């Protein structure tokens, strides 16, 4: 095998040279951003202080093209975001911050459950705010990968936030794409819409739940929230009704939908829940055989927070559950429903007990957990897809 050694050295050397070249290009790119940063309101001192020893995190580049909102089956996506744990925790937060939610409702006209649902979906009520340094992550994406112009605006905004004294650089950590804090604002959104709701002189979404509550309400209000109006509700569509071309944007009056035979999910007239002239679009996230919803303007406002209908539906549904409503009535069109976070932990514990090295049973199904699931699916003669669903959990429990 000695003849392989020169080839191995050559490969390692090439990889090292590529990394050095990449780092040099990154350093030059960051240096070239100095003038643009200055024109964007970042002082020379601030820019030099926080970019002097900046190194790229190239692991972010593969994340640019992956968004779970668009790749995950809707029943999997919702099962972990709207589960018993998040409902119980959210109701506890509504009680804990009752006075702040009431003040928010009076000032902005946003119902507390919706803001609490955003908080729950975005960071699990502050427990999962992200781990990436915003300066490093946004600096990397400003010079590497696609959408560099977009990320440069966020990078400069991050430096301005540090410069303003609202949040220190060491506390500015968040998602790989730059969203941060209890309700995951992008830096430019923070600059426009974050408010000092606890009146301590700083806008701080990292360590102030009260600022996050007020800032999120301000965001929703500024994006067109209609006070006192619902996001929508589940409906029953008559057999044989054509749904071709329908969607969230194709809004029609409640009278129109009533004329088509659409009713509330329990068979009542739609006019019991909305005025005849109110405009609503028909949302079918899993096609015509799954749950159907009429959605109004407020659903669009939630959608603006993160442009994915599954995401908006998660927040809308969680807000209803926080108010005491039950799950959707119409079942999802699958024979293998998704798992709650508690069930995902159970699945991981079963995999660990079978000797798989998947790390901690934390409810997060990563690549190691998926590989272990595939191995068990193969052993059990199941479809091999690495998906954490009810079927594999029940099979391993037996």
N, C-alpha and C positions, 0 to 999 in steps of 0.2 A: 504493500500500500504506500511505500515511500514516494512513488511517482506522483501521488496526489498532492504532496505537500507544497510544491511550487504553485500549483493551481490554487490551493487554499489561500496561500499567502497573497497571491495576485488578487483574488476576490476580496479579501479583507482590506488590502491596500486600496483597491478601487473604491470600496465602500467608504473608507476613511477619507480618501481624497474628495469624494462626492459630498460627504458631510461637511468637510472644511470649506469647500467651495460654496455650499448652500449657506453655511453660517456667515461667510464673508459677504455673500450677496445680500443676506438679510441685514447685516450690520450696515452695509452701504445704503440699502433701501430705507432703513430707519433714519439714518443721517440725512438722507435726501428729503425726509418729511419735515425737517426742522422749520423751513420757511413757511410751508403750508400750515403747520401747527401754530406758528406765530400769527399768521393772518387769521387763524380761527380762534384767537384769544388765549392761546397757551403761552405763558411767558418762557423766555429762553431758559431761565433758571429751572423752571418746572420740567420743561422738556428734557434738558440735559440730566437732571437729577434722576428721573425715572426711566430713562432710556439708555443711560451710560453702559450698563452691564446687562442689557436685555438679550436673552437668548430665545430662539424660536422653539415652540412646542409643535413639532411636526405631526404629532399624533392627532392633532385637531383636524387635519386635512381630510381624513377619511370620514369624519363626522359631518362634514359639509353636505354630503349627499345622502344622509340617512335621517329621516324624520319618522318616528314611530306613529305619529298621527295618521300618516298616509299609507303605512305598510302593515300595520297591525289590524287584524279583524276587529270590528267595532265591539264585539262582545268581549274580546280579550282586553281591549283598551279600557272599556268602562268597568270591567270587573275589579280591577285593582285601584282605580281612581275613585269609584263610588262604592266603597265597601263599608262594613259595619264599623271598622276602626275609624275611618275618616268621618263618618257621620257622628259617632259618639264624641270624638275629639272636637269636631266643629261645633257641636251643641254646647260643649264645655267652654269653648272660646267665646261663644255668644253670651254665655252667662258671665264669664270672667271679665269681659270688656263691654258689659251691657251699657254702661253710661257713655262710653266712647262711641259705640254703635248707634245709640240714640241721638247723640249730638251729630254724628255723621248723617244720619237719616234726616234730621231737621235742616241741616245746612245744604245737603246735596240732593235730597229726595230719592236716595237709593236704598232699597230695602236691605237690612243687615245680612240676611241669608245669602244674597248674591255676592256681597263683598267677602263674606266668610268662605263661600265656595271657591272663589278665585284664590284666596289665601290657602285653602286646603289643597287644591289641585296644583298650584304653582310651587309650593314648598312644604307641603304637609304641615302647615301652620308654623313655619319657621324652622322645622327640624332638618329640612334638606334644601339649603339655599345654594348649594353648589360648592365646588372645591377649587375652581380655577382662578388664578390671579387675573383680574380683568386687564391689567396693564400688559401682562405677558400674552394672554390669549388674544386680545384685540390687536396687540402689536404684531403678533404672528400673522393673523388673518388680514392685516393691513398690507402685508408684503408677500403673502403666499396664498395660493389657491384662487378660487373665483370670488367675485363680489368684493374685491379689494376696496373699491371706492366707498361702498356702503360701510365696511368695517372701519375705514379710516375716520369717517365722521364719528363713529362710536368711540374710537380710540381717542380722538381729540376731546370728545365730551368727557371721557373718563378722566383725562388729565385736568380738565377744567373743574370737575367735581372735587378732585383732590386739592387743587389750587384754591378752591373756594372755602375749604375747611369743613364742608358738610360731612364728609366721610374720609378717613385716612386711607392711604394706599394699602396698608396691610390688612384693613378690614374689607376692602373692595374685592371680594371673591364671589364667584357666581358660576353660571353655566359656561360651557365652552364657547358659546356664541356671544357672551357678554351680558346676558340678563342677570340681575342680581337682586338680593333682598327678599323680604318675606313674600312679596307679590311679584318678584322678577320683572322689574322695569329694565328696559334698555337704557343706556346712559343718556341718549338724547331725549328719551321720554321722561326720564327723571328730571332733566333740566327744565322741560316744559311744564310738567304736571305734578311733580312731587311737592308736597306742602309740609310745613312744620305744624302738624296737627296737635302735638303735645306741648307746643309753645316753649321749647327749651332753647330756641335760637338756631337750631340746625335741622335740616331735612335729612332724616336718617332712616332709610328703609332696611338697613342691616340689623340694627339693634333696637329699634323702636316699633313695636307692633302698632302703636297708636298712629304714628306717622304713616305706616303702611295702610291702615284702615282708611284714613282720610285721603291719602294720595290715590288709592284705588278707586274710591268713590269719585274723586275729582276727575280721574281718567274716564270713568264710565259716563259721567255727566257731560263732559266736554265732547264725548263721542256720540251724543244724541240720546242718552237714556230717557225714556218716557216714564215719569213718575206714576206709580199706581197701575201700570200696565204689566201684564205677564210676559214672560219670554215666549210662551206658547204652551201647548198641551198635547198629550197623546190623543189620537183620534182613531175612529174605525171607518175604513173606506169600504164601500159596497163592492161585492163581488162583480167582476166584469168592468169596473170603472177604469178607463184608460188613465195611466199616470205618465204617459210619454211626454217629455218636455217639461214636466213639473220640477220644481226645486225651490230652494230658499229664496232666490231672487225673483221668481215668477209669482209675485204676490197678487192675490185677487180678493175680492170682498168676502166676508163671512156669508153673505147672502148667496154668492156664487157657489161656495162650497156646500151650503145647505141644499141648493138646487140640485147638486150632484149626488145627494144622498149621504154625504159625510156627516157623521155624528160624533159626539164625545165618545170616549172609550167605553163608557157605560151606557151608551145608547140615547143620551139626551140630546136635545137640540143645541147646536153650537151657540145660538143666541143666549143661552143661559150663562155662557162664560165670556162672551165678547159681543160688542155691538155689531149690527148687521153690516155697517159700512167699514168696519175695521179690516185692514189689508193683511193677508197672511199667505205665506208660501207653504207648499206641501213638501215636507222633508221625509225622505225614505232612505235612511242611512244603510239599510241592508236590503234594499229592493222592496218590491210590493208585497212580499210574503212576510216581512219583518215588521217591527213597530213603525207606526206612521205618526207624524206630528204636523200640526199647523204651527208655524213659527212667525213671530211678529218682529217689529223693529228692534225690540230689546235683545232678541237672539242675535241680530246682526251686530249690535253693540258688543256683546260678549265675543262674537266671532272676530271682531277687530283686534282683540287682545292677542290672539294668536290664530292666524288665518287657516283654520282647519275646522270643518263642521263637527268632527268627532270630539275635538277639544271643547268647542262651544257647548255641545250636547252634554259633555261630562260636567261642566260647570252648572249648566241649567238644571240638570237632573240632581246634582248634589245639592243645589239650593233648595229644590223641592223636598228632598229627603231631610234636610236640616229643619224644614218647617213641619216635618212630621208625615209627609206623604210617603206612599209605598213605592215599590219598584214598578217598572213598566209592566203593563198587563199582557200585552202581546209578546209571546216568546220570540227569541232570536232564531232565525232559520239555520240551526246547527244542532247536531246531536252530540256535540262536545263543547260545552260552555267553558268560558275562561275561569280563572282562579282568582280569588281574593288574595290579598297579601298574606293573610294568615295561612291560607291553603298553599300558597307558593312556598312559604317557610316549611310547612309540613312535607311538601314534595322534596325540598332540598334535604331535610333531615332524613328522609327515607333513602335518598341517594347517598348521603354521607354514611348511613348505616350499612350500605352495600359496598363501601370502600372507595367511592369516587372522590377524588380530590377536587372539590368545587369551592373550597373556602368556607366562609361563614354562611349559615342559613339565614340570610337577611331579607328574603322575599324578592330580591332582584335577580331575574333570570338572565345571567350573562352567558358568554360563550362556553365556559366550562360546564355550567348547568345544562345548556342545550346539548353539548356533546354527550354528557352523561345520559340525558333523556333519550338521545338517539340510540345509544348503546342498549338501553333497556327496551326501547321500542323494537329494536332488531331481535333481541332475545325473546321477546314476547310475541313476535310475529305481527306487530302492529305497523301502521304506516309510519315510516321513518322521516320525521320532519323536525324533530327537536322542540316541538311546541309543548308548552306547559298547559295542559288542559285537564278537564275532569277525568277523561278516560285513563290517562297514564297515572294520575294520582290514585284513582280507585283500584287500578290493576296492581300497583305497588302496595296498597294497603291490605290487599287480600293475602 
